Amino acid sequence: MTKALEELLSTEDFEEAAKNCLPEANWDYISGGESDTIQRNRRAFGPWLFRPRVLRDVSDVDLRCELFGGACGTPIYLSCLAKGRLVDKSGEVTFIRAAERAQSRFIVPTIASVGLEDVWKAARHPPPFQVYVLANDDGSSRQQLDLALALGVGALVVTVDANAPRHGALHRATAGATGVFPSPRFDWKMLEELRKSFPADVPVYLKGIQSAEDALQAVAMGVKGIVVSNHGGRACGNAIGALEALEEVATALRSAGFLGAEDPVELYFDSGVRSGRDVVKALCLGSRGVGLGRPYYWAAACGGEDGILQLLQQLTAEVKLCMQQLGVSQLRQLNP
């Protein structure tokens, strides 16, 4: 029996309910990945502990921020996942509506399950769009990109990890559901050539950075921002937890003068987030915004647009409470 939305009080509740209501093949795709990296993503949050400050006015916590060029009322956004109709009949249309109702952002995926025109019709503001360079591409990914540019994008988010072809069960649980996979030939030279084809006025972000060296090389290339991510544990087995990568990248960018009061480079994070406290820990380490992946698919499976909205509101409320307990009232006050 499926629980009512009001009974789902945590991401774990949404996960359990989604597993009970989704077809097995759909569940396998959503939950698939490198199990050790998935577990390490979660464990990475544990060692980081808060140092609360007291006797501070936290009666009015301000969560307003700008994510991927758009004004938001929460630092939590919906990251790009493929084939949204696996969990909701309207797919990405549902996701962008829920994000905007929550004053958040949704990164529209290249491998969308509905037409981009329908997604843009549902959007009140130009959304960021994910860019993939696909293996054995027949030109469809470039067609998707050109269509998104014609519709009007807020930003381009180029996914740069997950470029090794899968085999066996892992292929069936990831690329097998979409029929496509990123190109193993995609390198810095190809990225520079691709970037030159983008309109000069569209900000570009790289998603999938996991090391200080790659982060600094990305900045040298002139990107607007970086998303530290390991594809939710779907990219590389036996990899460090994504939060550990965030600490490394943020430290390197801060030492080089790219993170600070003016934030000349925007830093984002996803992979393994399951609570408002997880979000706050990533914000403390230097992330401007924090993306959700599997949890909003679980929420969509349970309640569609309303399910995602409830999840975002719950996590945002947890962020606000955590900040009050820490004695801070503005996002910029969070630090390591």
RAURWO-V276599 format. One record per backbone hydrogen bond with DSSP energy under -1.0 kcal/mol. NH is the residue of the N-H (numbers start at 0). CO is the residue of the C=O. E is the energy in kcal/mol with one decimal. If there is no record, write none. Layout:
# RAURWO-V276599
NH/CO/E
NH/CO/E
This chain:
# RAURWO-V276599
6/3/-1.9
7/4/-2.0
13/9/-1.9
14/10/-2.6
15/11/-2.4
16/12/-2.3
17/13/-2.6
18/14/-2.3
19/15/-1.3
21/17/-2.0
26/22/-2.4
27/23/-2.6
28/24/-1.8
29/25/-2.1
30/26/-2.7
31/27/-1.3
33/232/-3.0
37/33/-2.6
38/34/-2.3
39/35/-2.2
40/36/-2.5
41/37/-1.4
42/38/-2.5
43/39/-1.8
44/41/-1.3
45/42/-1.1
52/325/-1.9
61/328/-3.3
64/71/-2.1
66/69/-2.6
69/66/-2.0
71/64/-3.2
72/102/-2.6
76/289/-2.2
77/104/-3.1
78/291/-2.5
82/110/-2.3
85/82/-1.9
86/83/-1.9
87/83/-1.2
90/87/-1.4
92/89/-1.9
94/90/-1.5
95/91/-2.3
96/92/-1.8
97/93/-2.4
98/94/-2.4
99/95/-2.1
100/96/-2.1
101/97/-1.6
102/99/-1.3
103/98/-3.1
106/77/-2.2
107/127/-2.4
111/109/-1.7
118/114/-1.5
119/115/-2.7
120/116/-1.9
121/117/-1.3
128/154/-2.6
129/107/-3.3
130/156/-2.8
134/180/-3.6
142/138/-2.0
143/139/-2.4
144/140/-2.2
145/141/-2.9
146/142/-2.3
147/143/-2.5
148/144/-2.6
149/145/-2.1
150/146/-2.2
151/147/-1.8
153/126/-2.3
155/202/-2.5
156/128/-2.8
157/204/-3.0
158/130/-2.4
159/206/-3.0
171/167/-1.9
172/168/-2.0
175/170/-4.1
176/173/-1.1
177/174/-1.2
178/174/-2.7
182/132/-3.1
190/186/-2.6
191/187/-2.3
192/188/-2.1
193/189/-2.7
194/190/-2.9
195/191/-1.8
196/193/-1.2
197/194/-1.5
201/198/-1.6
204/155/-2.8
205/224/-1.8
206/157/-3.2
207/226/-2.7
208/226/-1.3
214/210/-2.0
215/211/-2.5
216/212/-1.9
217/213/-2.3
218/214/-2.2
219/215/-2.1
220/216/-1.2
221/218/-1.3
222/217/-1.5
223/203/-2.5
224/203/-1.2
225/265/-2.7
226/205/-3.2
227/267/-2.7
228/208/-1.0
232/229/-1.0
234/229/-1.4
244/240/-1.8
245/241/-2.2
246/242/-2.1
247/243/-2.0
248/244/-2.8
249/245/-3.0
250/246/-2.2
251/247/-2.0
252/248/-2.6
253/249/-2.6
254/250/-2.4
255/251/-1.6
256/253/-1.2
257/252/-3.2
264/257/-1.5
265/223/-2.1
267/225/-2.9
268/288/-1.5
269/227/-2.0
278/274/-1.8
279/275/-2.3
280/276/-2.3
281/277/-2.0
282/278/-2.2
283/279/-2.7
284/280/-1.6
285/282/-1.0
286/281/-2.2
287/266/-4.2
289/74/-2.9
290/268/-3.3
291/76/-2.3
295/292/-1.1
296/292/-1.0
297/293/-2.4
298/294/-2.3
299/295/-2.1
300/296/-2.3
301/297/-1.6
302/298/-2.4
303/299/-2.6
306/302/-1.4
307/303/-2.1
308/304/-2.4
309/305/-2.5
310/306/-2.3
311/307/-2.8
312/308/-2.6
313/309/-2.7
314/310/-2.6
315/311/-2.4
316/312/-2.3
317/313/-2.0
318/314/-2.2
319/315/-2.4
320/316/-2.4
321/317/-2.6
322/318/-2.5
323/319/-2.2
324/320/-2.4
325/321/-1.5
327/322/-2.6
332/329/-1.6
333/330/-1.8
